[in-house]
Amino acid sequence: MTKVISVNSGSSSLKFQLFEMPQETVLTSGQAERIGQEMGQFTIKVNGEKHVSQTPIPDHQKAVDLLLQALVEYKIVDSLDEIKGAGHRVVQGGSYFDDSAVVTEDVVAKVAELADLAPLHNPAHLVCYEAFRKALPSIGHVFVFDTAFHQTMPAEDYLFPVPYDWYTQYGVRRYGAHGTSHYYVSRRCAELMDRDINGMNIITCHLGNGASLTAIKNGKSVNTSMGLAPLGGIMMGTRSGDIDPTVVFYMAKKLNASWDEMDTYLNKRSGMLGVSGISSDARDIQHAYENNDERAVLTVNLYVNRIINVLGGYHAELGHVDAIVFTAGLGENDVDMRERVLRKCEEALGLSIDYDLNRSARGKEVCISNADSRIAVYVIPTNEELVIARDTVRLLGL
């Protein structure tokens, strides 16, 4: 039995799960939040019970120290020496990585080099990694990249129609994101259908505050909706997704806004928040929708339309589709949004859906399509932390 820890760090947060492998048992989980703010919060789950403390967490090193102290304090481990490996989620691996990688100086240098493509994520990942390396100097570390799964896309899907030397000199291309999630739910779908993933075509819909769809052909990603960075693709909680580039130039002039200000508009003030004027949280928008708020209705309709446009395009590109999978916060839990998407495309795609079953399918694995549906439709909760743990064991030879 081997204990490995899966780490998902953000600029002001650190989420973790400690696994017993190969049983894949979750021994504990939790998170440090509001890192770098005046007062932080640390949460750890012990025997199903959450323990929450308010404490200053000035940096990621302090967050890691709190985590490791808690593991011993709550007797989750007798000694930190029991932890044999750490796996870290990294958003942007560029074209360098088509698989997870054991961390070396060269790997760290490449992740740092790619920081311009994920400025809110890659630097935070490296800070967190260094904190764990200092705290647990004798263990191996693995980076698991959001982009790795999408490295199988053909050039016609990952290139943009811009000057070619932008790609060759500056790496401008579609990289995608959420690859670990798309990988996990597609494999899990194949298991549930008792099929070989290498002979299946699947469209996976990772719908959360950040969202992306992926077309998977014979088990490999051939297209995905996010682009150079997580701003591209379908409409999201605060992100615009794909828009006419002219909008950026036009509004920069109208608002006399800098490029940094335009970046803020498109990344943090657009999407559901920007259209609705209410919230970036789909639950708040659903409540307003039920009260016939005009902009909430518009937001919902726009969001569904953006998903349908991509879903239909991927269906055409794949030729035939064996399954559609919904996952992540909205995909797993927003039964109304799922129903709206499915009703809009059921005739075109030959879907037959048990909408009563869909209403009860919140956060659990379930097939919500009927036997006569041309395409199987599943709700599958994602488990990126488990993929990180598996890759850590595999690559470190634990």
Disulfide bonds with the S-S distance in Angstrom:
none
